[in-house]
């Protein structure tokens, strides 16, 4: 689990801890590339200060839409390389989370929750929950009925 948590901190750190240096450095470089091109650090700062409209204007959505897949792949890969995820379909919660976060990002410019525009940081984070739950449900269903 330690490697998974380091990958949450920065994609690639878990791989470095797993001694997969080339893969880890590659993921770190991709994270920096996407982060810079999407202007993600500025978007995070603005979102934390409640300036969601400014955050939306600063976001390069074309680049930021790569981030969820990179992020969740790095977490899954570090977890798997550390010995976790040996059960069939263990990847599904990660895949479904990446997909739902991407959908949350797509709708983050206009989707409101109780009249509040959450923007490109908070709405995608909120979409992790249904993605993870649906991934676990799909895993359970497949293991129960097809394995």
Order of alpha helices (4+ residues) and beta strands (2+ residues): alpha-alpha-alpha-alpha-alpha-alpha-alpha-alpha-beta-beta-alpha
